[in-house]
Amino acid sequence: MRVTSSPRVVQCLFGWTKDYLSRPQFLHIRIFVIGVLVTGESRLKALAEATSFGRHRTSLALFLSQAQWNEQVMLEEQMQRILRSMKPRKGEFVYLLIDDTRIVKRSTTMDDVSKLWDHSHQRFARGHMVVTVAVRFRGVTLPWRLQVWQPKAVAGRNYVKTTEIAAAMIREFQPPRGVRVRVLFDAFYLCAKVTNACNSCGFTWFSVASKNRKLIRERGRSGSLKSLAPGILKYSGHRVRLKRDRGWRWMRITSANGRLAKIGDVRVVFSKRPRDPWNKVLAVATNELARSDRDVIEIYEKRWNIEVLFKELRSELGLGDYRMQTRKGIRRHLHLVCLAHLVLTHHSLKSVGAKARQPNSEIPLPRFQERITHLRDEIRRDQIRAFTKKIRHDKTRQQVRQFLLAT
């Protein structure tokens, strides 16, 4: 499908951007976002060919690498607008999901490319590591901030670890008034810098703890989680039925309070599937010491939604399709793909209606593929309406419209 005019669904969403962008920049933003949503990829050549009112791919490349505009402000403003439209209530919880994704690139001339471990293929490869923070509220995941990690050989004195990047992002997050924040991350980010950032902001955190961490207990034997977990879970664990993504599952869980070095007082909840061996135990740590075992497991499982977000961005919207050489162009490309994801989410929330503003309830959004198909159908109908509007004869216009809708 080739878009010949700007769809109304995108025009109404980006009206506020005119205060931040010039007219040519506003046009390039629309070309990029519409092209990503229509084609499902983000190569500049495909984006330029997806619209007939756009620019050449070289013009899009110059817009990404040289134009003066702030991509981070654009993404954060759109996210905040969606969050405000959901009418958060005092006492509700918003979840900050922290993780990083690795994008493999074979180019030797791209900025910030380094040797990384590729988890998907279980091998070392060259590419980029992107630290990402997403906001989860009422069952809706919204990308909020991204930063491409720079290796020490490139950054020099300005080198910053990924944990320091995550801690800075936590401190800069401004939740809606009266809304409480829970920060979810994996074992790699369980360190003093990240947890201290959460504590300084008044946020609570949940994370998987590595098995080699030592738990110091006031009562009972102290030691590494690997040595403590089987015995604690075997003799004091109990079976519970937890709701998972693929239905209900039986789990064996228990907990122990203690202290982790450089972290502070924590509650560690051990869990295991009934048929798994005793040495395969998941340990989830949190600073909410009074939270029940079942609640800790259910809360931490929400972290998986950032993995789902990465899958949607990479496979459906082409997050890793960029070929920009400069650091600025790469960063802007990543932010605009996330901006396209927010546009799709905003469109889906409008179709839900008042259910999106009900407090303390999950919003029943359709699956991602259904949502993007619905948006593309609406854009197609909008293009047909704009085309047939030029036909003066009423009967001919209706016949042409019916024919185009049927094809």
C-alpha positions in Angstrom: 0.0 0.0 0.0 1.3 3.4 -1.0 0.1 6.3 1.1 -0.8 9.3 -1.1 -2.0 11.7 1.7 -1.4 12.1 5.4 -3.9 9.9 7.3 -6.1 11.6 9.7 -5.2 9.1 12.5 -1.6 10.4 12.4 -2.5 14.1 11.9 -4.5 14.2 15.1 -1.7 12.5 17.1 1.2 14.7 16.0 -0.5 18.1 16.1 1.4 19.0 19.3 4.8 18.4 17.6 4.5 21.6 15.5 5.6 23.5 18.6 8.9 21.6 18.6 9.5 21.1 14.8 9.7 23.2 11.7 7.4 22.4 8.8 9.9 20.2 6.9 10.9 18.4 10.1 7.2 17.7 10.8 6.8 16.3 7.3 9.8 14.0 7.8 8.4 12.7 11.2 5.1 11.9 9.5 6.9 10.1 6.6 9.0 8.0 9.0 6.2 7.0 11.4 3.6 6.3 8.6 6.2 4.3 6.6 7.1 2.2 9.6 3.5 1.5 10.5 2.5 0.7 6.9 5.5 -1.4 5.8 6.6 -2.9 9.1 10.3 -2.0 8.4 12.4 1.1 8.9 14.9 1.1 6.0 15.0 4.6 4.6 14.5 3.4 1.0 11.3 1.5 2.0 10.0 4.5 4.1 10.5 6.9 1.2 8.7 4.6 -1.2 5.8 4.0 1.1 4.5 7.6 0.7 4.0 9.7 -2.5 4.1 13.0 -0.6 7.4 12.4 1.0 11.1 12.9 0.3 14.0 10.9 -1.1 15.8 8.6 1.3 18.8 10.9 1.3 16.6 13.7 2.6 15.5 11.3 5.4 19.1 10.5 6.1 20.0 14.1 6.5 17.0 14.7 8.7 18.2 12.0 11.0 21.9 12.8 11.1 22.0 16.6 10.8 18.7 18.4 11.6 18.3 20.2 14.9 15.6 18.6 16.9 15.4 16.6 20.2 14.2 13.0 19.7 14.2 12.2 23.4 11.8 15.0 24.2 9.5 13.8 21.3 9.3 10.3 22.7 8.9 11.2 26.3 6.2 13.8 25.5 4.2 11.3 23.5 4.5 8.7 26.3 3.4 11.2 28.9 0.4 12.2 26.8 -0.7 8.6 26.5 -0.2 8.1 30.2 -2.3 11.2 31.1 -5.1 10.2 28.8 -5.5 7.0 30.9 -6.3 9.2 33.9 -4.0 7.6 36.6 -5.6 7.6 40.1 -3.9 8.2 43.4 -2.6 4.9 44.9 -2.2 3.0 41.6 1.1 1.4 40.5 3.2 2.2 37.5 6.0 -0.2 36.6 9.4 0.8 35.2 10.8 -2.1 33.2 14.6 -2.0 32.6 16.5 -4.2 30.2 18.9 -4.0 27.3 18.7 -5.4 23.8 21.6 -6.2 21.5 21.4 -5.3 17.8 24.0 -7.2 15.6 25.7 -5.0 12.9 28.4 -6.2 10.6 29.5 -2.6 9.6 32.9 -1.5 10.7 32.2 2.2 10.2 29.2 2.7 12.4 29.7 4.6 15.6 29.7 2.7 19.0 29.9 -0.8 17.5 31.6 -3.2 19.8 32.0 -6.9 20.5 28.9 -8.3 22.4 27.5 -11.6 23.4 24.4 -12.3 21.2 21.9 -14.2 23.4 19.6 -15.1 20.6 22.4 -17.0 18.7 24.6 -17.9 21.7 27.8 -16.4 20.2 29.9 -13.3 20.2 29.0 -10.7 17.5 29.6 -7.0 16.7 26.8 -4.6 17.3 25.1 -2.1 19.6 23.7 -2.5 23.1 20.6 -0.3 23.8 19.6 0.2 27.4 15.8 0.7 27.4 13.3 1.7 30.0 9.6 1.1 29.4 6.6 2.1 31.4 3.9 -0.5 32.2 0.5 0.8 33.4 -2.8 -1.0 33.4 -1.4 -3.7 31.2 -0.1 -1.4 28.5 3.7 -1.2 27.8 5.0 2.2 26.7 8.7 2.7 25.6 10.0 5.8 27.5 13.8 6.1 27.1 16.6 4.5 25.1 20.4 5.0 25.2 23.0 3.3 23.1 25.9 2.1 25.3 29.4 3.3 24.3 32.3 0.9 24.8 35.2 2.2 26.9 37.5 2.3 23.9 35.2 4.8 22.3 33.9 6.8 25.3 37.3 7.2 27.0 37.0 9.4 30.0 33.2 9.7 29.5 32.7 5.9 29.8 29.5 5.0 31.6 28.4 1.5 32.6 25.0 0.2 31.7 24.0 0.1 35.4 24.9 3.8 35.7 22.8 4.5 32.7 19.9 2.7 34.2 20.3 4.4 37.6 20.3 7.8 35.9 17.1 7.0 34.0 15.4 5.9 37.2 16.2 9.2 38.9 14.9 11.2 36.0 11.5 9.5 35.8 8.7 11.7 36.9 5.5 9.6 37.7 2.0 11.1 37.8 1.1 12.7 41.1 0.0 10.1 43.7 1.1 7.1 41.6 3.5 4.7 43.2 6.4 3.2 41.2 7.8 -0.3 41.1 11.1 -0.9 39.2 11.6 -4.4 37.7 14.9 -5.6 36.3 17.0 -8.7 35.9 20.0 -10.0 37.8 22.5 -8.0 35.8 21.1 -4.7 37.1 20.8 -5.8 40.7 23.6 -3.6 42.1 24.0 -0.8 44.6 23.8 1.9 42.0 20.4 0.9 40.7 18.9 0.0 44.1 20.1 3.3 45.6 18.6 5.2 42.8 15.2 3.5 43.5 15.5 4.1 47.2 16.4 7.8 46.7 13.3 8.3 44.6 11.0 6.4 46.9 10.5 3.6 44.4 10.3 -0.1 45.3 12.2 -2.7 43.2 12.0 -6.4 42.2 14.8 -8.4 40.6 16.1 -11.9 40.2 19.2 -12.5 42.3 22.1 -14.5 41.1 22.7 -17.8 42.8 26.3 -16.8 43.9 25.0 -13.9 46.1 25.3 -14.4 49.8 22.1 -13.9 52.0 22.9 -13.0 55.6 19.9 -14.1 57.7 19.1 -13.0 61.3 17.7 -16.5 62.0 18.8 -19.6 60.3 21.8 -20.5 58.3 23.4 -17.8 56.1 25.1 -18.6 52.8 24.8 -18.3 49.0 21.4 -18.5 47.5 22.5 -21.6 45.6 23.2 -23.5 48.8 20.2 -22.2 50.7 17.5 -22.4 48.1 17.0 -26.2 47.8 16.7 -26.8 51.6 14.5 -23.8 52.3 12.2 -24.6 49.4 12.0 -28.3 50.2 11.2 -28.1 53.9 9.3 -24.8 54.2 7.9 -24.4 50.7 4.2 -24.7 49.8 2.3 -25.3 46.6 0.4 -22.4 45.0 -1.5 -22.0 41.8 -0.3 -18.9 39.9 -1.7 -17.4 36.8 0.8 -17.3 33.9 0.6 -16.0 30.3 -0.4 -19.4 29.1 -2.8 -20.3 31.8 -2.6 -21.4 35.5 0.4 -23.3 36.7 1.3 -25.0 40.0 4.5 -23.6 41.7 6.3 -24.4 44.9 7.3 -21.2 46.7 8.7 -19.9 50.0 10.6 -16.9 51.2 13.4 -15.7 53.6 14.3 -12.3 54.9 17.9 -11.2 55.2 20.5 -8.9 53.9 22.4 -8.8 50.6 25.9 -7.2 50.5 25.8 -3.6 49.2 22.0 -3.9 48.7 20.5 -3.9 52.2 17.5 -5.6 53.7 15.6 -7.7 51.2 12.9 -10.4 51.0 14.0 -13.3 48.8 11.2 -15.5 47.4 12.3 -18.9 46.0 10.1 -20.6 43.4 10.3 -23.8 41.4 8.2 -25.8 39.0 7.0 -29.1 40.5 8.9 -31.3 38.0 12.1 -29.2 37.9 15.1 -30.4 39.9 15.9 -28.8 43.3 18.9 -27.0 42.0 16.9 -25.1 39.4 15.3 -22.5 41.7 14.4 -18.9 40.8 15.2 -16.4 43.6 13.4 -13.0 43.3 14.6 -10.3 45.7 12.7 -7.1 46.7 12.8 -4.3 49.2 9.1 -4.7 49.9 9.7 -6.8 53.0 6.0 -7.2 53.9 4.9 -8.3 50.4 3.5 -11.9 50.2 5.4 -14.6 48.3 2.6 -14.9 45.7 2.5 -11.2 45.1 6.3 -11.0 44.6 6.3 -13.6 41.9 3.3 -12.1 40.2 4.8 -8.6 40.2 8.2 -9.7 38.9 6.6 -11.6 36.0 5.5 -8.3 34.6 9.1 -7.7 33.6 8.6 -10.1 30.8 6.6 -7.5 29.0 9.7 -5.6 28.0 10.9 -8.7 26.2 7.6 -8.7 24.4 8.1 -5.0 23.5 11.6 -5.8 22.1 10.0 -8.5 19.9 7.3 -6.2 18.6 9.8 -3.4 17.9 12.3 -5.6 16.1 10.2 -8.1 14.2 7.1 -5.9 13.4 8.5 -2.3 13.2 12.2 -2.9 12.2 14.0 -1.5 15.2 17.3 -3.0 14.0 17.0 -2.1 10.3 19.0 1.1 10.5 22.0 1.7 8.3 23.0 5.1 9.7 26.7 5.6 10.4 26.6 8.4 12.9 25.7 8.2 16.6 23.0 10.8 16.3 21.4 9.1 13.3 21.3 5.7 15.0 19.8 7.2 18.2 17.1 9.1 16.3 16.2 6.1 14.3 15.6 4.0 17.5 13.5 6.8 19.1 11.3 7.2 16.0 10.6 3.5 15.8 9.5 3.6 19.4 7.4 6.7 18.6 5.6 4.7 15.9 4.9 2.0 18.5 3.4 4.7 20.8 1.2 6.0 17.9 -0.1 2.4 17.4 -0.8 2.1 21.2 -2.6 5.5 21.3 -4.8 4.4 18.3 -5.6 1.1 20.1 -6.5 2.9 23.3 -8.9 5.2 21.5 -10.8 2.1 20.1 -11.1 0.7 23.7 -12.8 3.9 24.9 -13.7 4.4 28.5 -12.3 1.1 29.6 -8.8 2.6 29.3 -9.6 5.0 32.1 -10.9 2.5 34.7 -8.6 2.5 37.7 -6.9 -0.7 39.0 -7.9 -2.8 35.9 -6.0 -4.3 33.0 -6.9 -2.7 29.6 -8.1 -5.4 27.2 -6.0 -4.5 24.2 -5.9 -7.0 21.3 -2.7 -8.7 20.3 -0.1 -6.7 18.5 -0.7 -8.2 15.1 -4.4 -7.5 15.3 -3.8 -3.9 16.4 -1.4 -3.1 13.6 -3.7 -4.8 11.0 -6.6 -2.7 12.2 -4.5 0.5 11.9 -3.4 -0.4 8.4 -7.0 -1.1 7.4 -8.0 2.3 8.7 -5.2 4.0 6.8 -6.2 2.2 3.7 -9.9 3.3 4.1 -8.7 6.8 4.7 -6.7 6.8 1.5 -9.6 5.4 -0.5 -11.8 8.2 1.0 -9.4 10.9 0.0 -9.0 9.5 -3.5 -12.8 9.1 -4.2 -13.5 12.5 -2.8 -12.1 14.0 -6.0 -14.7 12.3 -8.1 -17.6 14.7 -8.6 -20.4 12.3 -9.7 -22.0 10.8 -6.6 -22.9 7.4 -8.1 -19.5 6.9 -9.7 -17.8 7.9 -6.5 -19.7 5.3 -4.5 -19.1 2.6 -7.0 -15.3 3.3 -7.1 -15.2 3.4 -3.3 -17.0 0.1 -3.0 -14.8 -1.5 -5.6 -11.6 -0.3 -3.9 -12.8 -1.5 -0.5 -13.6 -4.9 -1.8 -10.2 -5.4 -3.5 
